[in-house]
């Protein structure tokens, strides 16, 4: 797996989760599609996975 780096983003605070469009396009997700976010505070990493439950 290769890594894709998205620079120039800004931190926003709010109740919703906003994912940058280039990431949505790369993952081939559609607007409104459910995703699972896994956050590892030790590594400061966020993993975005498609929620395949229906």
C-alpha distance matrix in Angstrom:
0.0 3.8 6.7 9.7 13.0 16.1 19.2 22.8 22.6 25.5 26.1 28.2 30.0 31.0 31.1 28.4 24.7 23.7 20.1 19.8 20.1 17.1 14.8 17.0 16.7 12.9 13.0 16.1 18.2 22.0 24.4 25.9 23.2 22.7 19.7 19.2 18.5 17.9 19.0 18.9 21.9 21.6 18.2 19.0 15.8 15.7 13.5 14.3 14.5 16.7 20.0 20.8 24.3 27.2
3.8 0.0 3.8 6.6 9.9 13.2 16.2 19.8 20.1 23.3 24.2 26.6 28.8 30.1 30.6 27.9 24.2 22.7 19.1 18.2 18.5 15.2 13.5 16.3 15.7 12.0 13.0 16.2 18.5 22.1 24.2 26.0 23.8 23.7 20.6 20.4 19.2 18.9 19.5 19.4 21.9 21.7 18.0 18.4 15.4 15.7 14.1 14.9 15.9 18.2 21.7 22.9 26.5 29.1
6.7 3.8 0.0 3.8 6.5 9.9 12.7 16.4 16.5 19.6 20.6 23.1 25.4 27.0 27.7 25.2 21.5 20.0 16.5 15.5 16.4 13.2 11.5 14.8 14.8 11.4 12.6 16.1 17.9 21.3 22.8 24.6 22.8 22.5 19.4 19.0 17.3 17.0 17.1 17.2 19.3 19.3 15.6 15.4 12.6 13.0 12.2 13.3 15.2 17.7 21.2 23.0 26.4 29.1
9.7 6.6 3.8 0.0 3.8 6.6 9.8 13.3 13.6 17.0 18.5 20.9 23.5 25.1 26.1 23.4 19.7 17.7 14.1 12.5 13.2 9.9 8.9 12.4 12.2 9.3 11.4 14.5 16.2 19.3 20.6 22.8 21.4 21.6 18.7 19.0 17.2 17.7 17.7 18.4 20.2 20.8 17.2 16.1 13.5 13.3 12.8 13.2 15.4 17.6 21.2 23.2 26.5 28.9
13.0 9.9 6.5 3.8 0.0 3.8 6.3 9.9 10.6 14.0 15.7 18.5 21.4 23.4 24.8 22.5 19.0 16.8 13.6 11.7 13.2 10.3 9.8 13.6 13.9 11.7 13.9 16.9 18.1 20.8 21.5 23.6 22.7 22.8 19.9 20.0 17.7 18.1 17.4 18.0 19.1 19.8 16.3 14.8 12.8 13.1 13.7 14.3 17.2 19.6 23.0 25.4 28.5 30.8
16.1 13.2 9.9 6.6 3.8 0.0 3.8 6.9 7.2 10.9 13.0 15.5 18.7 20.6 22.4 20.0 16.7 14.1 11.2 8.7 10.5 8.2 8.4 12.1 12.7 11.5 13.8 16.4 17.1 19.2 19.4 21.6 21.3 21.7 19.1 19.7 17.3 18.4 17.6 18.8 19.6 20.9 17.8 15.5 13.7 13.4 14.4 14.4 17.5 19.5 22.8 25.4 28.3 30.3
19.2 16.2 12.7 9.8 6.3 3.8 0.0 3.8 5.7 9.1 11.8 14.8 18.2 20.6 22.9 21.0 18.0 15.4 13.3 10.8 12.9 11.2 11.9 15.3 16.0 15.2 17.5 20.0 20.5 22.3 22.0 24.1 24.2 24.5 22.0 22.4 19.7 20.6 19.2 20.1 20.2 21.4 18.5 16.0 15.1 15.3 17.0 17.3 20.7 22.8 25.9 28.8 31.5 33.5
22.8 19.8 16.4 13.3 9.9 6.9 3.8 0.0 3.8 6.6 10.1 12.8 16.5 19.1 21.8 20.1 17.7 14.9 13.6 11.0 13.2 12.5 13.6 16.6 17.5 17.4 19.6 21.8 21.8 23.1 22.2 24.3 24.9 25.4 23.3 23.8 21.1 22.2 20.7 21.9 21.5 23.1 20.6 17.6 17.2 17.1 19.2 19.3 22.8 24.6 27.5 30.5 33.0 34.7
22.6 20.1 16.5 13.6 10.6 7.2 5.7 3.8 0.0 3.8 6.8 9.3 12.9 15.4 18.0 16.4 14.0 11.4 10.4 8.4 11.4 11.5 12.0 14.6 16.3 16.5 18.1 20.2 19.7 20.8 19.5 21.3 22.0 22.3 20.2 20.7 18.0 19.4 18.0 19.6 19.3 21.3 19.2 15.8 15.3 14.7 16.9 16.8 20.3 22.1 24.6 27.8 30.1 31.8
25.5 23.3 19.6 17.0 14.0 10.9 9.1 6.6 3.8 0.0 3.8 6.3 10.0 12.9 15.9 15.0 13.2 11.2 11.5 10.5 13.8 14.6 14.8 16.9 19.1 19.6 20.7 22.8 21.7 22.4 20.6 21.9 23.0 22.9 21.1 21.3 18.5 19.8 18.0 19.7 18.8 21.2 19.6 16.0 16.0 15.5 18.2 18.2 21.8 23.6 25.6 29.1 30.9 32.6
26.1 24.2 20.6 18.5 15.7 13.0 11.8 10.1 6.8 3.8 0.0 3.8 6.8 10.0 13.1 12.7 11.3 10.3 11.3 11.6 15.2 16.4 15.8 17.6 20.3 20.8 21.2 23.4 21.9 22.6 20.7 21.2 22.3 21.7 19.8 19.6 16.5 17.7 15.6 17.4 16.2 18.9 17.9 14.1 14.6 13.9 16.9 17.1 20.7 22.7 24.3 28.0 29.4 31.2
28.2 26.6 23.1 20.9 18.5 15.5 14.8 12.8 9.3 6.3 3.8 0.0 3.8 6.6 10.0 9.9 9.4 8.8 11.0 11.8 15.2 17.2 16.6 17.7 20.6 21.6 21.7 23.5 21.5 21.6 19.1 19.3 20.9 20.3 19.0 19.1 16.5 18.2 16.5 18.9 17.9 21.0 20.4 16.6 16.7 15.4 18.1 17.7 21.0 22.4 23.6 27.3 28.4 29.8
30.0 28.8 25.4 23.5 21.4 18.7 18.2 16.5 12.9 10.0 6.8 3.8 0.0 3.8 7.2 8.4 9.0 9.9 12.7 14.4 17.7 20.0 18.9 19.6 22.9 23.9 23.4 25.2 22.7 22.7 20.0 19.5 21.1 20.1 18.9 18.6 16.1 17.7 16.0 18.6 17.3 20.8 20.8 17.0 17.4 15.9 18.6 18.3 21.4 22.8 23.4 27.1 27.7 29.1
31.0 30.1 27.0 25.1 23.4 20.6 20.6 19.1 15.4 12.9 10.0 6.6 3.8 0.0 3.8 5.6 7.6 9.2 12.7 15.0 17.8 20.5 19.4 19.3 22.7 24.1 23.2 24.6 21.7 21.2 18.3 17.2 19.1 18.0 17.5 17.6 15.7 17.8 16.8 19.8 19.0 22.6 22.8 19.2 19.1 17.0 19.2 18.3 20.8 21.7 21.8 25.4 25.7 26.7
31.1 30.6 27.7 26.1 24.8 22.4 22.9 21.8 18.0 15.9 13.1 10.0 7.2 3.8 0.0 3.8 6.8 9.6 13.1 16.0 18.5 21.4 19.8 19.1 22.7 24.2 22.8 23.9 20.7 20.1 17.1 15.3 17.1 15.7 15.5 15.6 14.3 16.7 16.3 19.6 19.2 23.0 23.4 20.0 19.6 17.0 18.7 17.4 19.4 20.0 19.5 23.1 22.9 23.7
28.4 27.9 25.2 23.4 22.5 20.0 21.0 20.1 16.4 15.0 12.7 9.9 8.4 5.6 3.8 0.0 3.8 6.4 9.8 12.9 15.1 18.1 16.5 15.5 19.1 20.7 19.3 20.2 17.0 16.3 13.4 11.9 13.7 12.6 12.6 13.3 12.4 15.3 15.5 19.1 19.4 23.1 22.9 19.6 18.5 15.5 16.6 14.8 16.7 16.9 16.8 20.3 20.5 21.3
24.7 24.2 21.5 19.7 19.0 16.7 18.0 17.7 14.0 13.2 11.3 9.4 9.0 7.6 6.8 3.8 0.0 3.8 6.5 9.9 12.4 15.0 13.1 12.5 16.2 17.4 16.0 17.3 14.4 14.5 12.1 11.2 12.2 11.1 10.2 10.9 9.5 12.6 12.9 16.5 17.2 20.7 20.0 16.8 15.3 12.2 13.2 11.4 13.6 14.2 14.8 18.4 19.2 20.5
23.7 22.7 20.0 17.7 16.8 14.1 15.4 14.9 11.4 11.2 10.3 8.8 9.9 9.2 9.6 6.4 3.8 0.0 3.8 6.5 9.0 11.8 10.6 10.1 13.5 15.1 14.4 15.6 13.0 13.0 10.6 10.9 12.3 12.2 11.4 12.8 11.4 14.6 14.8 18.2 18.9 22.2 20.9 17.6 15.9 12.9 13.9 11.8 14.2 14.7 16.0 19.4 20.8 21.9
20.1 19.1 16.5 14.1 13.6 11.2 13.3 13.6 10.4 11.5 11.3 11.0 12.7 12.7 13.1 9.8 6.5 3.8 0.0 3.8 6.4 8.5 6.8 6.9 10.3 11.4 11.0 12.6 10.6 11.5 10.1 11.3 11.7 11.9 10.4 11.9 10.6 13.6 14.1 17.2 18.5 21.4 19.5 16.5 14.2 11.3 11.7 9.4 12.0 12.8 14.9 18.1 20.1 21.5
19.8 18.2 15.5 12.5 11.7 8.7 10.8 11.0 8.4 10.5 11.6 11.8 14.4 15.0 16.0 12.9 9.9 6.5 3.8 0.0 3.8 5.6 5.6 6.6 8.9 10.2 11.1 12.5 11.5 12.3 11.3 13.5 14.1 15.0 13.5 15.2 13.9 16.5 16.8 19.5 20.6 23.2 20.9 17.9 15.7 13.3 13.8 11.8 14.5 15.2 17.8 20.7 23.0 24.3
20.1 18.5 16.4 13.2 13.2 10.5 12.9 13.2 11.4 13.8 15.2 15.2 17.7 17.8 18.5 15.1 12.4 9.0 6.4 3.8 0.0 3.8 5.4 5.0 6.1 8.5 9.9 10.2 9.6 10.1 9.6 12.6 13.2 15.0 14.2 16.6 16.0 18.9 19.7 22.5 23.9 26.4 24.0 21.2 18.7 16.2 15.9 13.3 15.2 15.2 17.9 20.3 22.9 23.7
17.1 15.2 13.2 9.9 10.3 8.2 11.2 12.5 11.5 14.6 16.4 17.2 20.0 20.5 21.4 18.1 15.0 11.8 8.5 5.6 3.8 0.0 3.8 5.5 5.1 6.0 8.6 9.7 10.4 12.0 12.5 15.5 15.3 16.9 15.5 17.5 16.7 19.1 19.8 22.1 23.8 25.8 22.9 20.6 17.8 15.8 15.3 13.2 15.1 15.6 18.8 21.0 24.0 25.2
14.8 13.5 11.5 8.9 9.8 8.4 11.9 13.6 12.0 14.8 15.8 16.6 18.9 19.4 19.8 16.5 13.1 10.6 6.8 5.6 5.4 3.8 0.0 3.8 5.4 5.0 6.1 8.4 8.7 11.0 11.8 14.2 13.3 14.3 12.3 14.0 13.1 15.4 16.4 18.8 20.8 22.8 20.0 17.9 14.8 12.5 11.6 9.4 11.4 12.2 15.6 17.9 20.9 22.5
17.0 16.3 14.8 12.4 13.6 12.1 15.3 16.6 14.6 16.9 17.6 17.7 19.6 19.3 19.1 15.5 12.5 10.1 6.9 6.6 5.0 5.5 3.8 0.0 3.8 5.5 5.3 6.0 5.3 7.2 8.2 10.8 10.0 11.6 10.5 13.1 13.2 16.2 17.8 20.6 22.7 25.1 22.6 20.4 17.3 14.4 13.0 9.9 10.9 10.6 13.6 15.7 18.6 19.7
16.7 15.7 14.8 12.2 13.9 12.7 16.0 17.5 16.3 19.1 20.3 20.6 22.9 22.7 22.7 19.1 16.2 13.5 10.3 8.9 6.1 5.1 5.4 3.8 0.0 3.8 5.5 4.9 6.4 8.2 10.1 13.2 12.4 14.6 13.7 16.4 16.7 19.4 21.0 23.6 25.8 27.8 25.1 23.1 19.9 17.3 15.7 12.9 13.5 12.9 16.2 17.6 20.7 21.6
12.9 12.0 11.4 9.3 11.7 11.5 15.2 17.4 16.5 19.6 20.8 21.6 23.9 24.1 24.2 20.7 17.4 15.1 11.4 10.2 8.5 6.0 5.0 5.5 3.8 0.0 3.8 5.5 7.9 10.9 13.1 15.7 14.2 15.6 14.0 15.9 15.9 18.0 19.6 21.7 24.2 25.8 22.8 21.3 17.9 15.7 13.8 11.6 12.2 12.3 16.0 17.3 20.8 22.2
13.0 13.0 12.6 11.4 13.9 13.8 17.5 19.6 18.1 20.7 21.2 21.7 23.4 23.2 22.8 19.3 16.0 14.4 11.0 11.1 9.9 8.6 6.1 5.3 5.5 3.8 0.0 3.8 5.5 9.1 11.6 13.6 11.4 12.4 10.7 12.7 13.4 15.6 17.8 20.2 22.9 24.8 22.0 20.7 17.1 14.4 11.9 9.1 8.8 8.5 12.2 13.5 17.0 18.6
16.1 16.2 16.1 14.5 16.9 16.4 20.0 21.8 20.2 22.8 23.4 23.5 25.2 24.6 23.9 20.2 17.3 15.6 12.6 12.5 10.2 9.7 8.4 6.0 4.9 5.5 3.8 0.0 3.8 6.7 10.0 12.4 10.3 12.4 11.9 14.7 15.9 18.6 21.0 23.6 26.4 28.4 25.8 24.3 20.7 17.8 15.4 12.1 11.3 9.7 12.9 13.5 16.9 17.8
18.2 18.5 17.9 16.2 18.1 17.1 20.5 21.8 19.7 21.7 21.9 21.5 22.7 21.7 20.7 17.0 14.4 13.0 10.6 11.5 9.6 10.4 8.7 5.3 6.4 7.9 5.5 3.8 0.0 3.8 6.8 8.7 6.6 8.9 8.9 12.2 13.8 16.9 19.4 22.4 25.1 27.5 25.3 23.5 20.1 16.8 14.5 10.8 10.0 7.8 10.5 11.6 14.6 15.2
22.0 22.1 21.3 19.3 20.8 19.2 22.3 23.1 20.8 22.4 22.6 21.6 22.7 21.2 20.1 16.3 14.5 13.0 11.5 12.3 10.1 12.0 11.0 7.2 8.2 10.9 9.1 6.7 3.8 0.0 3.8 6.2 5.5 8.9 10.3 14.0 15.8 19.3 21.7 25.0 27.4 30.1 28.1 26.0 22.8 19.3 17.4 13.7 12.9 10.4 12.0 13.1 15.3 15.1
24.4 24.2 22.8 20.6 21.5 19.4 22.0 22.2 19.5 20.6 20.7 19.1 20.0 18.3 17.1 13.4 12.1 10.6 10.1 11.3 9.6 12.5 11.8 8.2 10.1 13.1 11.6 10.0 6.8 3.8 0.0 3.8 5.5 8.8 10.6 14.2 15.6 19.3 21.4 24.9 26.9 29.9 28.2 25.7 22.9 19.3 18.1 14.4 14.3 12.1 13.2 14.9 16.6 16.2
25.9 26.0 24.6 22.8 23.6 21.6 24.1 24.3 21.3 21.9 21.2 19.3 19.5 17.2 15.3 11.9 11.2 10.9 11.3 13.5 12.6 15.5 14.2 10.8 13.2 15.7 13.6 12.4 8.7 6.2 3.8 0.0 3.8 6.4 9.1 12.6 14.5 18.3 20.5 24.2 26.2 29.4 28.1 25.7 23.0 19.2 18.0 14.3 13.9 11.5 11.5 13.4 14.2 13.6
23.2 23.8 22.8 21.4 22.7 21.3 24.2 24.9 22.0 23.0 22.3 20.9 21.1 19.1 17.1 13.7 12.2 12.3 11.7 14.1 13.2 15.3 13.3 10.0 12.4 14.2 11.4 10.3 6.6 5.5 5.5 3.8 0.0 3.8 6.5 10.3 12.8 16.3 19.1 22.6 25.0 28.0 26.6 24.6 21.5 17.8 15.9 12.1 10.9 8.0 8.1 9.7 11.1 10.9
22.7 23.7 22.5 21.6 22.8 21.7 24.5 25.4 22.3 22.9 21.7 20.3 20.1 18.0 15.7 12.6 11.1 12.2 11.9 15.0 15.0 16.9 14.3 11.6 14.6 15.6 12.4 12.4 8.9 8.9 8.8 6.4 3.8 0.0 3.8 7.0 9.9 13.4 16.3 19.9 22.3 25.3 24.3 22.4 19.5 15.8 13.8 10.4 9.0 6.6 5.4 8.1 8.9 9.7
19.7 20.6 19.4 18.7 19.9 19.1 22.0 23.3 20.2 21.1 19.8 19.0 18.9 17.5 15.5 12.6 10.2 11.4 10.4 13.5 14.2 15.5 12.3 10.5 13.7 14.0 10.7 11.9 8.9 10.3 10.6 9.1 6.5 3.8 0.0 3.8 6.5 9.9 12.9 16.3 19.0 21.8 20.6 18.9 15.9 12.1 10.0 6.7 5.6 4.5 4.7 8.3 9.9 11.9
19.2 20.4 19.0 19.0 20.0 19.7 22.4 23.8 20.7 21.3 19.6 19.1 18.6 17.6 15.6 13.3 10.9 12.8 11.9 15.2 16.6 17.5 14.0 13.1 16.4 15.9 12.7 14.7 12.2 14.0 14.2 12.6 10.3 7.0 3.8 0.0 3.8 6.5 9.9 13.2 16.0 18.7 17.8 16.5 13.6 10.1 8.0 5.8 5.1 6.1 5.8 9.4 10.5 13.3
18.5 19.2 17.3 17.2 17.7 17.3 19.7 21.1 18.0 18.5 16.5 16.5 16.1 15.7 14.3 12.4 9.5 11.4 10.6 13.9 16.0 16.7 13.1 13.2 16.7 15.9 13.4 15.9 13.8 15.8 15.6 14.5 12.8 9.9 6.5 3.8 0.0 3.8 6.4 9.9 12.5 15.4 14.5 12.8 10.1 6.6 5.6 4.8 6.4 8.9 9.4 13.1 14.3 17.1
17.9 18.9 17.0 17.7 18.1 18.4 20.6 22.2 19.4 19.8 17.7 18.2 17.7 17.8 16.7 15.3 12.6 14.6 13.6 16.5 18.9 19.1 15.4 16.2 19.4 18.0 15.6 18.6 16.9 19.3 19.3 18.3 16.3 13.4 9.9 6.5 3.8 0.0 3.8 6.7 9.7 12.2 11.6 10.6 8.2 5.6 5.0 6.6 8.1 11.3 11.8 15.0 16.2 19.4
19.0 19.5 17.1 17.7 17.4 17.6 19.2 20.7 18.0 18.0 15.6 16.5 16.0 16.8 16.3 15.5 12.9 14.8 14.1 16.8 19.7 19.8 16.4 17.8 21.0 19.6 17.8 21.0 19.4 21.7 21.4 20.5 19.1 16.3 12.9 9.9 6.4 3.8 0.0 3.8 6.1 9.0 8.8 7.3 5.8 4.5 6.4 8.9 11.4 14.7 15.4 18.7 19.8 23.0
18.9 19.4 17.2 18.4 18.0 18.8 20.1 21.9 19.6 19.7 17.4 18.9 18.6 19.8 19.6 19.1 16.5 18.2 17.2 19.5 22.5 22.1 18.8 20.6 23.6 21.7 20.2 23.6 22.4 25.0 24.9 24.2 22.6 19.9 16.3 13.2 9.9 6.7 3.8 0.0 3.8 5.6 5.6 5.6 5.3 6.4 8.3 11.7 13.9 17.5 18.3 21.4 22.6 25.9
21.9 21.9 19.3 20.2 19.1 19.6 20.2 21.5 19.3 18.8 16.2 17.9 17.3 19.0 19.2 19.4 17.2 18.9 18.5 20.6 23.9 23.8 20.8 22.7 25.8 24.2 22.9 26.4 25.1 27.4 26.9 26.2 25.0 22.3 19.0 16.0 12.5 9.7 6.1 3.8 0.0 3.8 5.5 4.7 6.8 8.6 11.4 14.6 17.2 20.7 21.5 24.7 25.7 28.9
21.6 21.7 19.3 20.8 19.8 20.9 21.4 23.1 21.3 21.2 18.9 21.0 20.8 22.6 23.0 23.1 20.7 22.2 21.4 23.2 26.4 25.8 22.8 25.1 27.8 25.8 24.8 28.4 27.5 30.1 29.9 29.4 28.0 25.3 21.8 18.7 15.4 12.2 9.0 5.6 3.8 0.0 3.8 5.6 8.0 10.8 13.2 16.8 19.3 22.9 23.9 26.9 28.1 31.4
18.2 18.0 15.6 17.2 16.3 17.8 18.5 20.6 19.2 19.6 17.9 20.4 20.8 22.8 23.4 22.9 20.0 20.9 19.5 20.9 24.0 22.9 20.0 22.6 25.1 22.8 22.0 25.8 25.3 28.1 28.2 28.1 26.6 24.3 20.6 17.8 14.5 11.6 8.8 5.6 5.5 3.8 0.0 3.8 5.4 8.9 11.2 14.9 17.5 21.3 22.8 25.7 27.4 30.7
19.0 18.4 15.4 16.1 14.8 15.5 16.0 17.6 15.8 16.0 14.1 16.6 17.0 19.2 20.0 19.6 16.8 17.6 16.5 17.9 21.2 20.6 17.9 20.4 23.1 21.3 20.7 24.3 23.5 26.0 25.7 25.7 24.6 22.4 18.9 16.5 12.8 10.6 7.3 5.6 4.7 5.6 3.8 0.0 3.8 7.0 10.2 13.5 16.6 20.2 21.8 25.0 26.6 29.8
15.8 15.4 12.6 13.5 12.8 13.7 15.1 17.2 15.3 16.0 14.6 16.7 17.4 19.1 19.6 18.5 15.3 15.9 14.2 15.7 18.7 17.8 14.8 17.3 19.9 17.9 17.1 20.7 20.1 22.8 22.9 23.0 21.5 19.5 15.9 13.6 10.1 8.2 5.8 5.3 6.8 8.0 5.4 3.8 0.0 3.8 6.6 10.0 13.1 16.7 18.6 21.7 23.6 26.7
15.7 15.7 13.0 13.3 13.1 13.4 15.3 17.1 14.7 15.5 13.9 15.4 15.9 17.0 17.0 15.5 12.2 12.9 11.3 13.3 16.2 15.8 12.5 14.4 17.3 15.7 14.4 17.8 16.8 19.3 19.3 19.2 17.8 15.8 12.1 10.1 6.6 5.6 4.5 6.4 8.6 10.8 8.9 7.0 3.8 0.0 3.8 6.5 9.9 13.3 15.1 18.4 20.3 23.2
13.5 14.1 12.2 12.8 13.7 14.4 17.0 19.2 16.9 18.2 16.9 18.1 18.6 19.2 18.7 16.6 13.2 13.9 11.7 13.8 15.9 15.3 11.6 13.0 15.7 13.8 11.9 15.4 14.5 17.4 18.1 18.0 15.9 13.8 10.0 8.0 5.6 5.0 6.4 8.3 11.4 13.2 11.2 10.2 6.6 3.8 0.0 3.8 6.5 10.2 12.2 15.2 17.4 20.5
14.3 14.9 13.3 13.2 14.3 14.4 17.3 19.3 16.8 18.2 17.1 17.7 18.3 18.3 17.4 14.8 11.4 11.8 9.4 11.8 13.3 13.2 9.4 9.9 12.9 11.6 9.1 12.1 10.8 13.7 14.4 14.3 12.1 10.4 6.7 5.8 4.8 6.6 8.9 11.7 14.6 16.8 14.9 13.5 10.0 6.5 3.8 0.0 3.8 6.9 9.4 12.5 14.9 17.6
14.5 15.9 15.2 15.4 17.2 17.5 20.7 22.8 20.3 21.8 20.7 21.0 21.4 20.8 19.4 16.7 13.6 14.2 12.0 14.5 15.2 15.1 11.4 10.9 13.5 12.2 8.8 11.3 10.0 12.9 14.3 13.9 10.9 9.0 5.6 5.1 6.4 8.1 11.4 13.9 17.2 19.3 17.5 16.6 13.1 9.9 6.5 3.8 0.0 3.8 6.3 8.9 11.6 14.5
16.7 18.2 17.7 17.6 19.6 19.5 22.8 24.6 22.1 23.6 22.7 22.4 22.8 21.7 20.0 16.9 14.2 14.7 12.8 15.2 15.2 15.6 12.2 10.6 12.9 12.3 8.5 9.7 7.8 10.4 12.1 11.5 8.0 6.6 4.5 6.1 8.9 11.3 14.7 17.5 20.7 22.9 21.3 20.2 16.7 13.3 10.2 6.9 3.8 0.0 3.8 5.9 9.0 11.4
20.0 21.7 21.2 21.2 23.0 22.8 25.9 27.5 24.6 25.6 24.3 23.6 23.4 21.8 19.5 16.8 14.8 16.0 14.9 17.8 17.9 18.8 15.6 13.6 16.2 16.0 12.2 12.9 10.5 12.0 13.2 11.5 8.1 5.4 4.7 5.8 9.4 11.8 15.4 18.3 21.5 23.9 22.8 21.8 18.6 15.1 12.2 9.4 6.3 3.8 0.0 3.8 5.6 8.3
20.8 22.9 23.0 23.2 25.4 25.4 28.8 30.5 27.8 29.1 28.0 27.3 27.1 25.4 23.1 20.3 18.4 19.4 18.1 20.7 20.3 21.0 17.9 15.7 17.6 17.3 13.5 13.5 11.6 13.1 14.9 13.4 9.7 8.1 8.3 9.4 13.1 15.0 18.7 21.4 24.7 26.9 25.7 25.0 21.7 18.4 15.2 12.5 8.9 5.9 3.8 0.0 3.8 6.4
24.3 26.5 26.4 26.5 28.5 28.3 31.5 33.0 30.1 30.9 29.4 28.4 27.7 25.7 22.9 20.5 19.2 20.8 20.1 23.0 22.9 24.0 20.9 18.6 20.7 20.8 17.0 16.9 14.6 15.3 16.6 14.2 11.1 8.9 9.9 10.5 14.3 16.2 19.8 22.6 25.7 28.1 27.4 26.6 23.6 20.3 17.4 14.9 11.6 9.0 5.6 3.8 0.0 3.8
27.2 29.1 29.1 28.9 30.8 30.3 33.5 34.7 31.8 32.6 31.2 29.8 29.1 26.7 23.7 21.3 20.5 21.9 21.5 24.3 23.7 25.2 22.5 19.7 21.6 22.2 18.6 17.8 15.2 15.1 16.2 13.6 10.9 9.7 11.9 13.3 17.1 19.4 23.0 25.9 28.9 31.4 30.7 29.8 26.7 23.2 20.5 17.6 14.5 11.4 8.3 6.4 3.8 0.0
